[in-house]
Amino acid sequence: MAPTPPFSLDSDRYDQSTWLGRTKHFFAVTNPSYLLTSDSQIKADQDAMERFKAGRRAAGESDDALWEARTRLSAIIHPDTGKPIPPYFRVCAFVPANIPICAGLLMAPPTTMNIVFWQWVNQSYNAGFNFANRNASSPMSNTSIATAYTIATSLSISIGLGMNKAVQGAKNLSPGARAALLRFTPFAAVGMSNVANLLAMRSGELSSGIPVTDKSGKELGISKVAAQSAVLQGAVTRFILPAPVLVLPPIALSQVDRAFPSLLKANPRLRPAMELGIIVGCVWGALPVAIGLFPQQASIQASSLEKEFHGLTGDDGERLETLYFNKGV
């Protein structure tokens, strides 16, 4: 195990310039135990950060304890509002919440009712998650939120049903090929639905823009180009996220069926238990890997933004070539 680096508020425990460092960071942030964090613990963590900022530490306060406090806060507090994210929509809640959802998408028979229900449950949760973890600098009215939610869930259900019907109606496919495709339909449907959901729930950012800052965090203006980049990175993440969860379990289970046919036949409850175990493992590993694809604090060349950001200089008089924005989760 690598030694604990000295605590800092200006740098990260794990190198955020690499995918591996970001993945390690998100494995830490998605710790489900953070759902049990009390208000008093949040206040204690915030006090520890303020003490450190003032150059002081509590007696016996270690680097490990400070990193843990900062990680816990990053899992709970929204970086734009400074307020706690609703518990069920925090990143640390995503895995526990998605285990029953993914189990339903994969294990329920692909009937019309099941597809409609589980797509609605999945995309309703995703809508809340996307909204709670967006760049919160662009406010949305209740009417806009309701409209975005309706569009997101309607599109998702339509995509899920449409793809399922298309595969079932493919008369030129053998029954075996059709059954195999039906197993992979949830991934394609959920992936495309996730993107549609994200675009709907974060449409306010695209229309209004998001703040752009220098390296120190000083806000320099609002950019729609930066918002497009933030939402695009989020869309890529949302499409890739369900791949391990919805593709790997069917493949793994087919291998298990071939390897242990007599065992599974003699113990009919064993297969659902194994399937659920595989799903849990895939959900647990997929989230940090997917959201680690892009840094939370994303960078962009000033020259690729609107003209108002060209030629800006920092407090030291140096020209600002690279600017930054919060891409959301």
C-alpha positions, 0 to 999 in steps of 0.5 A: 500500500502506498504511503499516505501523502501529506494532506493538502487542499490544493492538490488531490490524494490521487493524481486526477490527470490520469484515469487510474488516479480518478478511478481510485478517487471515485472508488473512495467517494462511492463508499456506501458507508458515507450514506450514514454520515450524520450532520454532526460529522459533516460539520466536524469535517467542514471544521477540520477543513477550515482549521487546516485552511487557517494553518491549524490542526486538532490535536492528533489529527493525522493526514489520513483523517484529513483525507478521509474528511475531505473525501467524505465531504466530496461525496456529500456536498455539492461543489457549486451550492456548498449544500448536501446532495439529497442522500439517495442521489449522492454518488455513494448511493448510486451502487446500492440503488442500482443493484435492484434496478439492474437485477430487474432489468436483467432478471425479469422476463422481457415482457412489455409490462416489465420493460416499461416498469423497469425502464421507468424506475431506472430512468426516474432514478437517473433523472434525479441523480443527473439533476442533483449532480449537475453543474448547479450554476444554471437554475431550472424552474419546477416546470422545466424540471417536470418537462425534462423528467417527462421527456427523459422517461418517455424517451427511455421507455420508448427506446426500450420497448422499440428495441425489444419489439424490433429484435422480437420481430426480426424473422430472419434470425434464429430463435437462439440468435433472437434470444441472445440479442434480447439479452443484450437489448437492455444495454443498448436501450439503457445506454441510449436512454441514459444519454437522452435522460442526461440531455433532458435533465441538464438542458438548462446548462446548455441553454444558459452556460456554466461558469468558467474559472482560472486555476485558482477558482476565480470565475471569469464568465459564463460559457455555453461552449464549456457547458456543451463539453461538460454535457458531452463528457457526461453523455459518454460516461452515461452510455459506457456506464451500463456496459459492464453491468448489462453485458457481462452478467449474461456472458458470465451466466451462459458460461456458468450454465455450460460448466455446471448444468447438473449442479444448477439443475439440482439446485434451482435457487443457485442460479438466481443467487449467482446472477445477483452476485455477478450483477452486484460485482459489476455494478460496484466496479462499473461506476468508478471506472466510468465516471473516472473517464473524465476529471471532475474539474475539467480543463479547456483551451481558452481559444476554443471558448467564446471570444470573451475568453480569448486573451485573458490574463491572470493576476500575475499578468500571464496569458490564460491559455487553459481554463476550468469548469465543473463538468458535474458527475 
